[in-house]
Amino acid sequence: MLKHENDIIAAIASGQIESAIGVIRVSGKNSLTLLQRIFTKKPPYEHRKLYYGFINDGQGYALDEVIVGIFKSPQSYTGEDSFEVYSHGGLIVMNAILERILNEGARLAEPGEFTKRAFLNGKMDLTQAEAVATVIAAKSKRALRAAQNQLLGNFSKQLSEIRNKILYLMAENEVKIDHPEEELSQLTLKDRLVIVDEIKVNLTRILRATEFGDHLFKGITLAIVGKPNVGKSSLLNLIVGKETAIVTDIPGTTRDIVKEYFNIKGIPFSVLDTAGIRHTNNTVEKIGVNRSLETIKRADIILAVFDASQILDKEDFDLINRLITSEKPIIAILNKIDKPVAINDRDIPINKLIKISCVTGEGLEDLENELEKIALGNLDDSQLVSLNAAQKQTLREALNICNQLTSDIKKDIDPTLIGVNLLSLADYLDEIIGRITNEDMLDTMFKHFCIGK
């Protein structure tokens, strides 16, 4: 039994900020009995009904005029009897009501404890609980829609379908173990390999969806690189939509990393405008160049800027040679196309090339479309998933088991050994969903939620 599971918990769900309306959330087995002691409206209380009245201070005085919402087990957020007090939104009055509730036997909820109870009471699995945190932290409407899709259980259904395939293989394998002399199974060796391959493809797709999902939910970093005076700072200003970096005709103006945050098509980006990369004897500029090279390593996407009005020189080719060995996505930007163009596209051996004028804005839409494509991997928002690091690692381990199963089935090894791997595979999926867990892991996971959720 998990500690404190029978406690009544309470918190200000609307946060410690003044507003027109405040929300105090209470949940627990005897929470409605507690409500009777503090609320002027007495039972009966009906599920999903609102009641008007006053919260008393226990001394015959009213703390506030409120509306109370009733949510009965098992059809509440937590799966327990619970209620919410909708009061005036001043900090003094909200905390006074909370203190009254705590004095009647409730305790202050820990961060994420309401959602933790929802998980423990079977109202959601761990992937949906993770989506609650993502909904709270969403940086755009697009991220919010994707998180809501996961919260509604669409991703959980995908995992359940994969798990059903594993259970089918486990059942078929048990028949082979129990009746080794009889041909009771209808599956051929090829059939088993096909099912394992389907599981592997689906797990790979999900892992890919989590990696691109991180870009939508957590953001992605761009590094703008190039030799001095090719228009890096002008490109930064164009992308961000405001005058952020100093723009002059003097090479080497940018000597430190300039960082800005913005959205492109609902995807949060941070962009780093780096110092021009070239050979220099200037000590300060040299430090900036070294920092630029380090920034390339940290970035998710690299924008390599070239002056389209000038023929490529040694410094341009040195940069190209540095970048083409990188495994990161690179977009070559031919800037200054408002001037006579001196560069041939074939001169730059980078697959993605976009022509831009930072003066007229021509080409900006093409760049934004390409950034969206790279950031989300051409996946639809409904396919994107938010998982924590431990869940992602579990997915990778499940894929390793799939590879082992493919090898074992091809070799037609002992069904008992295959059964062990199938059980491990099922356990990995249960771990992601939350059927197999431990209290310490739950505490760690839910504590990154805000109080009141």
VMD Tcl script that draws the C-alpha trace (Angstrom):
set ca {
  {0.00 0.00 0.00}
  {1.31 3.43 -0.94}
  {1.79 5.91 1.86}
  {-0.89 8.54 2.62}
  {-3.29 7.06 0.03}
  {-6.29 7.54 2.36}
  {-5.48 11.15 3.26}
  {-7.71 14.00 2.18}
  {-5.55 16.35 0.12}
  {-6.16 20.00 -0.74}
  {-4.46 22.75 -2.74}
  {-5.13 26.04 -4.51}
  {-5.43 24.72 -8.06}
  {-5.55 28.18 -9.65}
  {-2.10 29.05 -8.25}
  {-0.79 31.65 -5.84}
  {-1.81 34.61 -8.02}
  {-4.64 37.08 -7.65}
  {-7.48 36.67 -10.13}
  {-11.24 37.13 -10.42}
  {-11.97 33.53 -9.40}
  {-9.88 31.17 -7.26}
  {-10.10 27.37 -7.29}
  {-9.38 25.24 -4.22}
  {-9.35 21.51 -5.01}
  {-9.98 18.80 -2.40}
  {-9.91 15.01 -2.87}
  {-10.06 11.96 -0.63}
  {-12.26 9.19 0.70}
  {-14.01 11.37 3.31}
  {-13.75 14.72 1.55}
  {-17.52 15.21 1.22}
  {-17.93 14.64 4.96}
  {-15.34 17.38 5.51}
  {-17.31 19.64 3.17}
  {-20.39 19.37 5.38}
  {-18.46 20.93 8.28}
  {-17.31 24.02 6.36}
  {-20.11 24.71 3.86}
  {-23.50 26.28 4.59}
  {-25.22 24.10 1.97}
  {-25.72 20.66 3.52}
  {-26.16 17.26 1.82}
  {-27.41 15.62 -0.26}
  {-24.72 16.48 -2.85}
  {-25.21 15.20 -6.39}
  {-22.38 14.28 -8.73}
  {-21.32 17.04 -11.16}
  {-23.64 19.62 -9.61}
  {-22.78 23.14 -8.44}
  {-23.97 24.49 -5.09}
  {-24.09 28.08 -3.85}
  {-23.31 29.03 -0.25}
  {-20.67 30.29 2.18}
  {-17.50 28.74 3.61}
  {-17.57 29.29 7.38}
  {-14.55 29.94 9.60}
  {-15.70 27.56 12.35}
  {-16.50 30.49 14.65}
  {-19.83 31.51 13.16}
  {-18.50 33.88 10.49}
  {-18.37 33.54 6.69}
  {-14.97 33.44 5.02}
  {-16.36 33.89 1.50}
  {-19.37 33.53 -0.75}
  {-18.61 30.58 -3.05}
  {-19.78 28.00 -5.56}
  {-18.83 24.37 -4.81}
  {-18.60 21.66 -7.50}
  {-19.15 18.03 -6.48}
  {-17.35 15.09 -8.13}
  {-18.08 11.62 -6.80}
  {-16.05 8.42 -7.06}
  {-15.28 6.85 -9.46}
  {-16.22 9.52 -12.02}
  {-13.96 12.28 -10.72}
  {-10.52 13.35 -11.97}
  {-8.78 11.42 -9.16}
  {-11.28 8.57 -9.03}
  {-12.09 9.58 -5.43}
  {-14.86 11.69 -3.90}
  {-13.74 15.27 -4.37}
  {-14.96 18.84 -4.53}
  {-13.77 22.20 -5.78}
  {-14.42 25.55 -4.16}
  {-14.78 28.49 -6.57}
  {-14.11 31.55 -4.46}
  {-13.09 35.14 -5.03}
  {-9.54 35.12 -6.35}
  {-7.70 37.19 -3.73}
  {-4.70 35.50 -2.13}
  {-5.92 36.25 1.40}
  {-9.37 34.72 0.87}
  {-8.09 31.65 -1.05}
  {-5.48 30.87 1.60}
  {-8.04 31.41 4.37}
  {-10.35 28.82 2.79}
  {-7.43 26.43 2.27}
  {-6.37 26.85 5.91}
  {-9.95 26.12 7.04}
  {-9.94 22.90 5.03}
  {-6.53 21.88 6.41}
  {-7.75 22.54 9.97}
  {-10.59 20.10 9.35}
  {-8.19 17.22 8.73}
  {-6.98 17.57 5.15}
  {-3.29 18.01 4.31}
  {-1.62 20.12 1.66}
  {-1.25 18.17 -1.59}
  {2.23 17.47 -2.88}
  {3.13 18.61 -6.42}
  {1.30 16.39 -8.91}
  {-0.51 14.39 -6.22}
  {-3.99 14.79 -7.73}
  {-2.74 13.38 -11.04}
  {-0.79 10.69 -9.18}
  {-4.02 9.56 -7.51}
  {-5.78 9.59 -10.88}
  {-3.09 7.19 -12.13}
  {-3.21 4.97 -9.04}
  {-6.99 4.76 -9.28}
  {-6.91 3.72 -12.93}
  {-8.23 6.99 -14.36}
  {-5.20 7.31 -16.65}
  {-1.96 5.51 -17.45}
  {1.55 6.95 -17.19}
  {1.61 8.19 -20.78}
  {-1.58 10.17 -20.14}
  {-0.17 11.47 -16.85}
  {2.93 12.63 -18.71}
  {0.59 14.45 -21.12}
  {-0.95 16.38 -18.21}
  {2.45 17.94 -17.48}
  {2.90 18.63 -21.19}
  {-0.49 20.36 -21.39}
  {0.51 22.61 -18.49}
  {3.88 23.45 -20.08}
  {2.63 23.80 -23.70}
  {4.33 26.73 -25.43}
  {1.91 26.98 -28.36}
  {-1.64 26.03 -29.39}
  {-0.16 23.37 -31.63}
  {1.74 21.76 -28.73}
  {-1.42 21.97 -26.62}
  {-3.48 20.11 -29.25}
  {-0.86 17.37 -29.54}
  {-0.66 16.99 -25.73}
  {-4.46 16.87 -25.43}
  {-4.51 14.10 -28.04}
  {-2.15 12.05 -25.86}
  {-4.12 12.91 -22.71}
  {-7.29 11.53 -24.32}
  {-5.56 8.15 -24.54}
  {-4.88 7.85 -28.28}
  {-1.23 6.92 -27.68}
  {-2.23 4.46 -24.95}
  {-4.42 2.67 -27.52}
  {-1.40 2.25 -29.81}
  {0.61 0.66 -26.99}
  {-2.31 -1.62 -26.08}
  {-2.54 -2.85 -29.69}
  {1.18 -3.67 -29.66}
  {0.81 -5.41 -26.32}
  {-2.05 -7.54 -27.68}
  {0.26 -8.78 -30.45}
  {2.84 -9.75 -27.81}
  {0.21 -11.58 -25.74}
  {-0.90 -13.46 -28.85}
  {2.67 -14.64 -29.45}
  {3.02 -15.56 -25.77}
  {-0.15 -17.68 -25.87}
  {0.94 -19.42 -29.06}
  {4.39 -20.07 -27.58}
  {2.86 -21.57 -24.43}
  {1.01 -24.08 -26.59}
  {4.35 -25.17 -28.08}
  {5.85 -25.52 -24.58}
  {2.89 -27.50 -23.17}
  {2.37 -29.72 -26.22}
  {5.78 -30.11 -27.90}
  {4.81 -33.27 -29.77}
  {1.61 -31.90 -31.30}
  {1.16 -29.37 -34.09}
  {-1.57 -27.32 -32.40}
  {-0.33 -23.88 -33.43}
  {-1.59 -22.38 -36.68}
  {1.38 -20.00 -36.92}
  {4.33 -20.78 -39.17}
  {7.84 -19.56 -38.46}
  {7.29 -16.88 -41.12}
  {4.05 -15.78 -39.40}
  {5.86 -15.31 -36.09}
  {8.60 -13.27 -37.76}
  {5.99 -11.07 -39.45}
  {4.29 -10.31 -36.10}
  {7.61 -9.53 -34.38}
  {8.53 -7.28 -37.31}
  {5.17 -5.45 -36.97}
  {5.89 -4.90 -33.27}
  {9.38 -3.65 -34.10}
  {8.10 -1.24 -36.79}
  {5.46 0.18 -34.43}
  {7.92 0.64 -31.55}
  {10.41 2.32 -33.89}
  {7.67 4.65 -35.15}
  {6.70 5.55 -31.56}
  {10.32 6.22 -30.56}
  {10.69 8.48 -33.59}
  {7.45 10.25 -32.63}
  {8.81 10.92 -29.12}
  {12.04 12.39 -30.49}
  {10.22 14.76 -32.84}
  {7.60 15.36 -30.15}
  {10.33 16.82 -27.96}
  {10.89 19.46 -30.62}
  {7.24 20.56 -30.43}
  {6.87 20.27 -26.65}
  {10.32 21.35 -25.48}
  {11.72 23.38 -28.36}
  {14.55 23.11 -30.86}
  {17.80 25.06 -31.22}
  {19.04 26.70 -34.41}
  {22.61 27.89 -34.94}
  {23.23 30.55 -37.59}
  {26.82 30.20 -38.82}
  {28.94 31.66 -41.60}
  {31.94 33.86 -42.22}
  {31.72 37.54 -41.19}
  {29.41 39.96 -43.02}
  {27.34 37.37 -44.93}
  {24.15 38.54 -43.16}
  {23.84 36.21 -40.17}
  {22.56 38.94 -37.84}
  {20.20 40.22 -40.55}
  {18.82 36.68 -40.92}
  {18.34 36.46 -37.15}
  {16.40 39.73 -37.17}
  {14.28 38.55 -40.11}
  {13.40 35.20 -38.48}
  {12.64 36.67 -35.06}
  {10.76 39.59 -36.58}
  {12.50 42.31 -34.60}
  {15.82 44.13 -34.35}
  {17.77 41.79 -32.08}
  {21.33 41.76 -33.38}
  {23.55 44.67 -34.45}
  {23.80 44.86 -38.24}
  {26.70 46.78 -39.87}
  {28.93 46.50 -42.92}
  {31.93 46.00 -40.62}
  {33.06 42.34 -40.54}
  {33.32 40.77 -37.08}
  {30.61 42.88 -35.39}
  {29.10 39.86 -33.60}
  {31.66 38.51 -31.16}
  {29.43 36.65 -28.73}
  {26.47 34.30 -29.04}
  {23.13 36.13 -29.41}
  {20.16 33.98 -28.31}
  {16.48 34.59 -29.08}
  {13.25 32.60 -28.54}
  {10.34 32.56 -31.00}
  {7.69 30.34 -32.62}
  {7.54 29.15 -36.21}
  {4.20 27.55 -37.07}
  {3.59 26.74 -33.43}
  {7.02 25.15 -32.90}
  {9.18 26.79 -30.20}
  {12.68 27.64 -31.41}
  {15.72 29.21 -29.84}
  {18.11 30.67 -32.37}
  {21.80 31.32 -31.77}
  {23.49 33.99 -33.90}
  {27.19 33.18 -33.77}
  {30.34 35.16 -34.41}
  {31.65 34.96 -37.97}
  {33.87 31.91 -38.50}
  {37.19 32.87 -40.08}
  {40.88 32.90 -39.32}
  {41.70 35.96 -37.20}
  {44.54 37.30 -35.07}
  {42.16 39.44 -33.01}
  {42.14 37.83 -29.54}
  {38.53 38.82 -28.72}
  {37.20 37.80 -32.13}
  {39.10 34.50 -31.90}
  {37.24 33.69 -28.66}
  {33.96 34.40 -30.48}
  {34.94 32.08 -33.34}
  {35.75 29.26 -30.90}
  {32.40 29.75 -29.21}
  {30.70 29.55 -32.60}
  {32.33 26.19 -33.29}
  {31.12 24.92 -29.90}
  {27.60 26.20 -30.65}
  {27.48 24.10 -33.81}
  {27.90 21.01 -31.64}
  {24.99 22.02 -29.36}
  {22.49 23.01 -32.04}
  {19.73 20.75 -33.40}
  {19.64 22.45 -36.83}
  {22.37 24.50 -38.51}
  {21.70 27.42 -40.84}
  {24.87 27.99 -42.87}
  {24.74 31.48 -44.42}
  {26.58 32.50 -47.60}
  {26.66 35.82 -49.43}
  {25.02 35.01 -52.78}
  {26.45 38.19 -54.32}
  {30.07 37.05 -53.78}
  {31.97 34.09 -55.22}
  {32.74 31.44 -52.58}
  {36.21 31.80 -51.06}
  {38.47 29.67 -48.87}
  {36.66 30.64 -45.66}
  {33.33 29.56 -47.17}
  {34.76 26.21 -48.26}
  {36.43 25.70 -44.86}
  {32.99 26.15 -43.24}
  {31.37 23.76 -45.72}
  {34.01 21.12 -44.99}
  {33.40 21.51 -41.24}
  {29.64 21.11 -41.67}
  {29.30 18.26 -44.17}
  {30.83 15.83 -41.67}
  {28.12 16.73 -39.15}
  {25.17 14.35 -38.74}
  {22.88 17.28 -37.90}
  {20.38 18.75 -40.38}
  {21.98 21.64 -42.30}
  {20.22 24.25 -44.40}
  {22.42 26.36 -46.68}
  {21.12 29.95 -46.85}
  {22.05 31.98 -49.93}
  {21.50 35.50 -48.60}
  {21.43 38.85 -50.49}
  {19.59 37.55 -53.56}
  {18.27 41.10 -54.01}
  {21.74 41.77 -55.49}
  {23.23 40.17 -58.64}
  {23.85 36.50 -57.75}
  {27.43 35.21 -58.18}
  {27.04 31.73 -56.64}
  {25.87 28.64 -58.52}
  {23.71 26.27 -56.43}
  {26.02 23.39 -57.35}
  {28.93 25.19 -55.66}
  {27.50 24.28 -52.25}
  {27.36 20.50 -51.57}
  {24.56 20.76 -48.96}
  {21.24 19.07 -49.83}
  {18.89 21.74 -48.46}
  {19.48 25.15 -50.01}
  {17.21 28.18 -49.67}
  {17.63 31.58 -51.28}
  {16.78 34.59 -49.13}
  {16.86 38.37 -49.15}
  {16.97 39.77 -45.63}
  {16.16 43.16 -47.19}
  {12.89 42.16 -48.94}
  {12.00 39.06 -46.89}
  {11.89 36.89 -50.02}
  {12.51 33.23 -49.17}
  {11.52 33.49 -45.49}
  {8.38 31.39 -45.99}
  {10.44 28.69 -47.76}
  {12.82 28.63 -44.79}
  {9.97 28.36 -42.27}
  {8.42 25.47 -44.22}
  {11.74 23.63 -44.29}
  {12.32 24.20 -40.56}
  {8.86 22.81 -39.80}
  {9.55 19.74 -41.93}
  {12.89 19.05 -40.23}
  {11.64 19.80 -36.70}
  {8.62 17.47 -36.88}
  {9.93 14.89 -39.34}
  {6.84 15.31 -41.55}
  {4.76 13.78 -38.75}
  {1.21 14.92 -38.11}
  {0.59 16.61 -34.73}
  {-1.63 13.70 -33.68}
  {1.34 11.33 -34.08}
  {3.68 13.28 -31.78}
  {4.24 11.90 -28.29}
  {5.73 13.22 -25.05}
  {7.56 10.65 -22.92}
  {10.14 11.07 -20.19}
  {13.74 9.85 -20.51}
  {13.08 6.60 -18.63}
  {10.13 5.71 -20.87}
  {12.20 6.37 -24.00}
  {14.98 4.15 -22.70}
  {12.40 1.43 -22.01}
  {11.26 1.70 -25.64}
  {14.86 1.23 -26.82}
  {15.26 -1.83 -24.60}
  {12.01 -3.25 -25.99}
  {13.40 -2.83 -29.51}
  {16.54 -4.72 -28.51}
  {14.36 -7.58 -27.27}
  {12.53 -7.57 -30.64}
  {15.84 -7.96 -32.46}
  {16.76 -10.85 -30.16}
  {13.37 -12.49 -30.76}
  {13.83 -12.27 -34.52}
  {17.18 -14.03 -34.22}
  {15.81 -16.68 -31.82}
  {12.75 -17.49 -33.95}
  {14.87 -17.84 -37.08}
  {17.13 -20.29 -35.22}
  {14.01 -22.13 -33.92}
  {15.48 -22.25 -30.41}
  {13.76 -23.66 -27.32}
  {10.24 -22.08 -26.91}
  {10.95 -21.64 -23.20}
  {13.75 -19.17 -23.97}
  {11.55 -17.38 -26.50}
  {8.87 -17.18 -23.82}
  {11.29 -15.41 -21.45}
  {11.98 -12.72 -24.06}
  {8.29 -12.33 -24.90}
  {7.54 -11.84 -21.20}
  {10.31 -9.23 -20.95}
  {8.88 -7.44 -23.98}
  {5.40 -7.35 -22.40}
  {6.90 -6.09 -19.15}
  {8.65 -3.24 -20.96}
  {5.35 -2.05 -22.42}
  {3.66 -2.39 -19.03}
  {6.45 -0.24 -17.60}
  {5.75 2.52 -20.12}
  {2.01 2.41 -19.49}
  {2.53 2.11 -15.74}
  {1.23 -1.37 -14.96}
  {4.66 -2.14 -13.49}
  {6.05 0.64 -11.32}
  {7.32 1.57 -7.87}
  {6.55 4.33 -5.43}
  {9.92 6.10 -5.65}
  {9.63 6.33 -9.44}
  {6.10 7.72 -9.14}
  {7.18 10.32 -6.59}
  {9.99 11.48 -8.86}
  {7.76 11.67 -11.92}
  {4.83 13.56 -10.40}
  {6.89 16.05 -8.41}
  {7.67 18.01 -11.58}
  {3.97 18.88 -11.81}
  {2.65 22.07 -10.24}
  {0.71 21.95 -6.95}
  {-2.99 21.53 -7.56}
  {-2.63 19.09 -10.48}
}
mol new
graphics top color blue
foreach p $ca { graphics top sphere $p radius 0.5 }
foreach p [lrange $ca 0 end-1] q [lrange $ca 1 end] { graphics top cylinder $p $q radius 0.2 }
display resetview
